[in-house]
Amino acid sequence: MRSPFAKARTTTLEPWDLPRPWWRGRLGSAALLVVLALTGSGIYLGTRPASTSCADGVAHVGADSACVGLTDGAFPFSPDLKDVFGRIRTENSSVREAGAKPGGTPWVSVVYLMPMVQGQDGSTTADSIRHEIEGAYAAQLEANHRYISGDSPKIRLLLGHTGATDIQRDYTLGRIEAQRSADHVVAVAGLGTSTESTKAAILRLTKEDIAAFGAVITADDLQDIPGLVRVAPPNSDEATAAAAYLAKDYPNAKVLVVQDRKSDDLYSRTLADQFRKSYPPELQDKQPMEYDSSKSDVSTYFLLQMANLCNSSPDVVFFAGRGIHLPRFLEPLSHRSCAGKQVTVISGDDASEVVQSPDIGLVRQDLQQGNITLLYTGLAHPGAWQVRPQSYARTAIEPFQDGGEFKAAFPQESLTDGQAVMGHDAVLTAVTAIRSAAAGGAPVTGPDVVQMLTSLYGTRAVSGASGLISLGADGNPKNKAIPIVRLTPDAQVSTVAVTSSTGTPPDGHP
């Protein structure tokens, strides 16, 4: 039997590999001129309109004609994803073939749904996208070969790219709905980041009784939605954990809040709002620094605000913005006139994107020269397993240890951004709910999985590699472990503490 860890060999027909249309080249051009001459117009007699298809279930959609839709791994949405998509396709084929044999194990599909190509706004990196899908694949292998929460049904992992626009997102959601019956789709996982577009997708899917499992969405606006759970702690917990850490390690620190006011970014808004509620108001600067990243380049704004920052002289800056904009803030901060005073910058989990960004060299230089300590509340980090081992079950972190599913398949990949761990835990939680629904013996449906979501707490909590996932009625993990992560001046990432919304995270299951 072929090892599930073996690298898949696939032959993928890319759009750029397709045969050229007949009108390309000299002969085709001549033929086209003849047609136009005969008709006396611009009407192509006997020709077919250009196909919008990129592959089965995937089409060119929108003004930029991006290929979006749903695939079993046959169509990688970018060259960066070819390897992991090929592995997923191999596992999917194996599950389907085994299930078709007499007495074969039934299977269902989980769709991993997110923008799978780095957007122009740079809010995600190609590395973070790839890592998240690699983590999801590791959980698929774990479920199908290590029999997590049982051994039936087997799990196929479909891949949905939502693109960058509403029309592209809606096309992909339509493909999920159209293929729901044939592919036995009972859940979606991943879901992207905390934006209004993500919220619209969640509402549409859960309305159709397709259970949704968020990996890295943290905005507090995205809670109390029936059918949605998430493995990441909400921003209120992250902000509270950051405030608790500052109270312990930076007592009586004066804090300046820097916030992005971009209207459709739920992450930045709720992170800032919750920190203000959690940190003593008398220790907060009365004049926060607010910007709108949708209006223009933020670099000039930050540069001009450094004089005001030095005038207020904070001990700590709480940066409630996207990781893509953090280097734009750190650069002028490192050259501030008051650089003789050390300042600590602490941010939310999106700051992990900086580690994989092209700006990491500049950030390293800023930290070296600017008397700056940079911290952020991580969703997951391997250093947390050593700092507070009792919060992480041994079996939960095995896939990421030597010989585990992730390490065997992707030995050179980094875990420091936390994306692989969170993608893994989102699929793992979906599998737990699916196999709980299968306990009755009947074929599993989407509504069956939705029914199980409120059972995943207490003794039935999920032991994730990111910590114990004990879900509340609002769909949030309760008192989830939150690493406090430091990016050092030599660009190393380390966990300096593990905390939670209460200050003491729960122990993991054995």
Salt bridges, closest charged atoms under 4 A:
GLU14 OE2 - LYS82 NZ 3.66
ASP80 OD2 - ARG130 NH1 2.76
ASP83 OD2 - ARG87 NE 3.18
GLU91 OE2 - HIS145 NE2 3.04
ASP127 OD1 - ARG130 NH1 3.00
GLU134 OE2 - ARG130 NE 3.60
GLU142 OE2 - ARG146 NH2 3.28
GLU142 OE1 - HIS424 NE2 2.57
ASP166 OD1 - ARG169 NH1 3.10
ASP170 OD1 - ARG169 NE 3.12
ASP170 OD1 - ARG204 NH1 3.65
GLU177 OE1 - ARG204 NH2 2.89
ASP183 OD1 - ARG96 NH1 3.68
ASP183 OD1 - ARG156 NH1 3.25
ASP221 OD2 - ARG269 NH2 2.83
ASP265 OD2 - ARG322 NE 2.96
ASP273 OD1 - ARG276 NH1 3.59
GLU290 OE2 - ARG261 NH2 2.94
GLU290 OE2 - ARG276 NH2 3.87
ASP315 OD1 - LYS341 NZ 3.26
GLU331 OE2 - HIS335 ND1 3.47
ASP350 OD1 - ARG322 NH1 3.20
ASP359 OD2 - ARG328 NH1 2.99
GLU398 OE1 - ARG146 NH1 3.19
GLU398 OE2 - ARG394 NH1 2.60
GLU405 OE2 - ARG146 NE 3.03
GLU413 OE2 - ARG130 NE 2.58
GLU413 OE1 - HIS131 NE2 3.17
ASP417 OD2 - HIS131 ND1 2.86
ASP425 OD1 - HIS424 ND1 2.83
ASP474 OD2 - LYS478 NZ 3.05
ASP507 OD1 - ARG388 NH2 3.64
